[in-house]
Amino acid sequence: MNYPIAGSCQCGGVTYQLLSQPKMIVACHCKECQKLSTSAFSITAIVNAEDIKFEGEMVEWSRTADSGNINGAKFCPTCGNRIYHFDPKQPETIKLKPSNLTDTSIINPTAHVWVSEKQDWFEIPKGVAVYDKQP
């Protein structure tokens, strides 16, 4: 894979460059991620904040997770496309929503979390880490 990889929201108002390989790719099956993705799970690429450069205006929304941590989200105010999530207590880490990259070949989850809430019809591939809740 050659970096950087470009990404953008649906309308192009927010663009970014992913400068290096994510630390990991996770599929989350919790009910909140099902709502977010309007699908069976949400994909997240865990990246170092210094390895990504954003351009364009983003707005913020947050909620308190079951753990008590704040789960913040940044998204485009025009098209509403989620760009990334973050925990304010861990500013060095970005939880990128990588489906809006121009090259999505890096999206190969190595872990599936919150499988206790997964859709019954989805089968998790063999050989990946599986967690009932958040590890």
C-alpha positions as CSV (number, residue, x, y, z in Angstrom):
1,M,0.0,0.0,0.0
2,N,1.3,3.4,-0.9
3,Y,0.6,6.3,1.5
4,P,-0.8,8.9,1.7
5,I,-4.3,7.9,0.9
6,A,-6.9,10.6,0.3
7,G,-10.3,10.6,1.8
8,S,-13.3,12.9,1.8
9,C,-16.9,13.2,2.9
10,Q,-19.7,12.7,0.3
11,C,-19.9,16.4,-0.7
12,G,-16.2,17.0,-0.7
13,G,-16.3,19.8,1.9
14,V,-14.0,17.8,4.2
15,T,-10.9,16.2,2.8
16,Y,-8.0,14.4,4.4
17,Q,-4.8,12.6,3.9
18,L,-4.0,9.4,5.8
19,L,-0.2,9.4,5.9
20,S,0.6,5.9,7.2
21,Q,-0.9,2.5,7.9
22,P,-3.5,2.3,10.7
23,K,-2.6,0.6,13.9
24,M,-5.6,-1.7,13.5
25,I,-9.0,-2.0,11.8
26,V,-12.0,-2.9,13.9
27,A,-15.6,-3.9,13.1
28,C,-17.9,-2.8,15.9
29,H,-21.3,-4.6,16.2
30,C,-22.8,-2.5,19.0
31,K,-26.3,-1.1,18.5
32,E,-25.0,2.5,18.4
33,C,-22.6,1.6,15.5
34,Q,-25.5,-0.2,13.8
35,K,-27.4,3.1,14.0
36,L,-24.4,5.1,12.8
37,S,-23.7,2.9,9.8
38,T,-27.3,1.9,9.1
39,S,-25.8,-1.6,8.6
40,A,-24.8,-4.6,10.7
41,F,-21.6,-2.9,12.0
42,S,-19.3,0.1,11.7
43,I,-15.7,0.0,10.5
44,T,-13.0,2.0,12.4
45,A,-9.3,2.5,11.6
46,I,-7.3,3.3,14.6
47,V,-4.6,5.8,13.6
48,N,-2.2,8.2,15.3
49,A,-3.5,11.8,15.2
50,E,-0.1,12.9,13.8
51,D,-0.6,10.5,10.8
52,I,-3.7,12.2,9.4
53,K,-4.2,15.8,8.0
54,F,-7.7,17.2,7.7
55,E,-9.0,20.2,5.7
56,G,-12.5,21.7,5.8
57,E,-15.0,22.6,8.4
58,M,-16.3,19.8,10.7
59,V,-18.8,19.9,13.5
60,E,-18.8,17.8,16.7
61,W,-21.3,15.6,18.5
62,S,-20.6,13.4,21.5
63,R,-22.2,10.8,23.8
64,T,-21.2,9.0,26.9
65,A,-20.3,5.4,26.3
66,D,-21.2,2.5,28.6
67,S,-17.6,2.7,30.0
68,G,-18.2,6.3,31.0
69,N,-15.8,7.6,28.4
70,I,-16.8,10.3,26.0
71,N,-17.2,9.2,22.4
72,G,-16.8,12.3,20.3
73,A,-17.6,12.4,16.6
74,K,-16.5,14.9,13.9
75,F,-18.6,15.1,10.7
76,C,-19.3,17.3,7.7
77,P,-21.9,20.0,8.5
78,T,-23.2,19.9,4.9
79,C,-23.6,16.2,4.0
80,G,-23.5,14.8,7.5
81,N,-20.8,12.2,6.7
82,R,-18.9,11.0,9.8
83,I,-15.2,11.4,9.4
84,Y,-13.8,10.2,12.7
85,H,-14.5,9.5,16.4
86,F,-12.3,10.4,19.3
87,D,-12.0,10.2,23.1
88,P,-11.0,13.7,24.4
89,K,-8.8,12.0,27.1
90,Q,-6.8,10.4,24.3
91,P,-6.1,13.2,21.7
92,E,-3.2,11.2,20.2
93,T,-5.6,8.7,18.7
94,I,-8.1,9.1,15.9
95,K,-10.8,6.5,15.2
96,L,-11.2,7.1,11.5
97,K,-14.2,6.0,9.5
98,P,-12.2,4.6,6.6
99,S,-15.0,3.8,4.1
100,N,-14.6,7.3,2.7
101,L,-11.0,6.7,1.6
102,T,-10.3,6.7,-2.1
103,D,-8.6,3.3,-1.7
104,T,-10.5,1.1,0.7
105,S,-8.3,-1.9,0.2
106,I,-6.9,-1.3,3.8
107,I,-10.3,-2.2,5.2
108,N,-9.7,-5.7,6.5
109,P,-10.9,-5.9,10.2
110,T,-8.5,-7.8,12.5
111,A,-10.9,-7.6,15.4
112,H,-14.7,-7.6,15.9
113,V,-16.0,-6.0,19.1
114,W,-19.4,-6.0,20.8
115,V,-20.3,-9.2,19.1
116,S,-22.8,-9.7,21.9
117,E,-25.0,-7.3,20.0
118,K,-24.2,-8.5,16.5
119,Q,-26.8,-9.3,13.9
120,D,-27.6,-13.1,13.9
121,W,-27.2,-13.4,10.1
122,F,-23.6,-12.0,10.0
123,E,-20.8,-14.6,10.2
124,I,-17.5,-13.4,11.5
125,P,-14.6,-14.6,9.4
126,K,-12.2,-17.1,11.0
127,G,-8.9,-16.0,12.2
128,V,-9.9,-12.6,13.7
129,A,-10.0,-11.5,17.3
130,V,-13.6,-11.5,18.7
131,Y,-14.7,-9.7,21.8
132,D,-18.2,-9.9,23.4
133,K,-17.9,-6.2,24.4
134,Q,-15.1,-3.6,24.3
135,P,-11.7,-5.1,25.0
